[in-house]
């Protein structure tokens, strides 16, 4: 039988680990100088997008789901604290999207016309071909309309 001290010590250790992990995550996102309330202007060679910023786990999870639509030339910019190869799903989406995958201000990959799920088991997963530090979700057709292509350099301003 384990002593009550074992459970107390284990609980304290788990709390310390969670606190350190949470502090690291918060600090790393603060280094990006963006928050979930920011709007940014993203300039591509042939057009401009105004985007909401998403830095938190909660806003990453919600994304654009449950919204009825997205205004023309707008989007959501997901920012990660370090380069990664994230997978996005279209659960809860009511309209199709284009995805622009970015790393260090350069378009690394694009995915066009990612459709909404047709049933509960249709997730429509999408991910980049390599690690990225940002992804921009925009209305379907935006990539084609603006001629966005791999290798384009973008400018992002608050």
C-alpha positions in Angstrom: 0.0 0.0 0.0 1.3 3.4 -1.0 1.6 6.1 1.7 -0.4 9.3 1.5 2.9 11.2 1.2 3.6 9.4 -2.0 0.4 10.9 -3.6 1.1 14.3 -2.1 4.7 14.4 -3.5 3.5 13.0 -6.9 0.8 15.7 -7.0 3.3 18.5 -6.2 5.8 17.2 -8.8 3.0 17.1 -11.5 1.9 20.6 -10.6 5.4 21.9 -10.9 5.9 20.3 -14.3 2.6 21.7 -15.5 3.5 25.1 -14.2 6.9 25.1 -15.9 5.4 23.8 -19.2 2.7 26.4 -19.1 5.2 29.2 -18.3 7.4 28.0 -21.2 4.5 28.0 -23.6 3.3 31.4 -22.5 6.8 33.0 -22.6 7.5 31.5 -26.1 4.3 33.0 -27.5 5.0 36.3 -25.9 8.3 36.4 -27.8 6.3 36.4 -31.0 4.8 39.8 -30.0 1.3 38.7 -31.1 -1.8 37.9 -29.2 -5.2 36.5 -30.0 -6.8 40.0 -30.1 -4.4 41.3 -32.9 -5.3 41.9 -36.5 -2.4 41.9 -39.0 -2.0 43.0 -42.6 -0.3 40.3 -44.8 1.1 41.6 -48.1 1.7 39.1 -50.9 3.2 40.1 -54.2 -0.2 40.4 -55.8 -2.6 41.2 -52.9 -3.3 41.9 -49.3 -5.1 40.0 -46.6 -6.3 41.3 -43.2 -6.2 38.5 -40.7 -7.1 37.7 -37.1 -4.2 36.3 -35.2 -4.5 33.0 -33.4 -1.7 32.1 -30.9 -3.4 30.3 -28.1 -4.3 26.6 -27.9 -8.0 27.5 -27.5 -8.1 29.8 -30.5 -6.1 27.3 -32.5 -8.7 24.6 -31.7 -11.7 26.8 -32.6 -10.2 28.4 -35.6 -12.9 29.6 -38.1 -15.3 26.7 -37.2 -18.9 27.5 -36.6 -18.7 30.9 -38.5 -21.1 31.2 -41.3 -18.6 32.9 -43.7 -15.4 34.9 -44.0 -15.3 38.4 -45.5 -13.4 38.8 -48.8 -9.6 39.3 -48.5 -9.7 38.3 -44.8 -8.5 35.3 -42.9 -7.0 33.8 -39.8 -3.3 33.6 -39.2 -2.2 30.8 -36.8 1.2 31.5 -35.3 3.3 28.7 -33.7 6.1 29.3 -31.1 8.5 27.1 -33.1 8.5 25.5 -36.6 6.3 22.4 -36.8 4.2 20.3 -39.2 0.7 20.9 -37.8 -2.4 19.1 -39.0 -5.6 21.1 -39.4 -9.1 19.6 -39.7 -12.3 21.1 -41.1 -14.5 19.9 -38.2 -17.4 22.4 -37.7 -16.5 24.4 -40.8 -19.4 25.8 -42.8 -17.4 26.9 -45.9 -14.3 25.7 -47.8 -10.9 27.1 -47.3 -7.5 27.7 -48.9 -4.4 27.2 -46.7 -1.1 29.2 -47.1 1.7 27.6 -45.1 4.5 30.1 -44.1 8.0 29.8 -42.6 10.1 32.9 -41.9 7.9 35.1 -44.1 8.1 32.8 -47.1 5.2 30.7 -48.6 6.4 27.1 -48.1 3.2 25.2 -49.3 -0.4 25.9 -50.3 -3.5 23.7 -50.2 -6.6 24.9 -52.2 -10.3 24.2 -51.9 -10.3 22.1 -48.7 -14.0 21.3 -48.5 -16.3 21.1 -45.5 -16.9 17.7 -43.9 -19.9 15.8 -45.4 -20.5 13.6 -42.3 -19.3 13.1 -38.7 -16.5 10.8 -39.8 -15.2 13.1 -42.6 -12.5 15.3 -41.0 -10.7 16.6 -44.2 -7.3 16.8 -42.6 -4.7 19.1 -44.2 -1.0 19.6 -43.3 2.1 21.2 -45.0 4.8 19.3 -46.8 7.4 20.6 -44.3 7.7 22.5 -41.0 6.1 26.0 -40.8 5.8 28.7 -38.2 2.5 30.2 -39.5 -0.5 29.1 -41.5 -3.1 31.5 -43.1 -6.6 30.3 -43.6 -8.5 32.2 -46.3 -11.6 31.9 -48.4 -11.5 29.3 -51.1 -10.2 30.8 -54.4 -8.0 33.4 -52.7 -4.8 31.6 -53.6 -5.8 31.5 -57.2 -7.1 35.1 -57.3 -3.9 36.5 -55.7 -1.6 34.2 -57.6 0.0 33.0 -54.3 2.7 30.5 -54.9 5.4 28.6 -53.1 8.5 30.9 -52.7 6.5 34.1 -52.4 7.8 36.5 -49.8 5.2 38.1 -47.5 5.2 41.1 -45.2 3.2 40.9 -41.9 2.4 44.0 -40.0 0.2 44.7 -37.0 
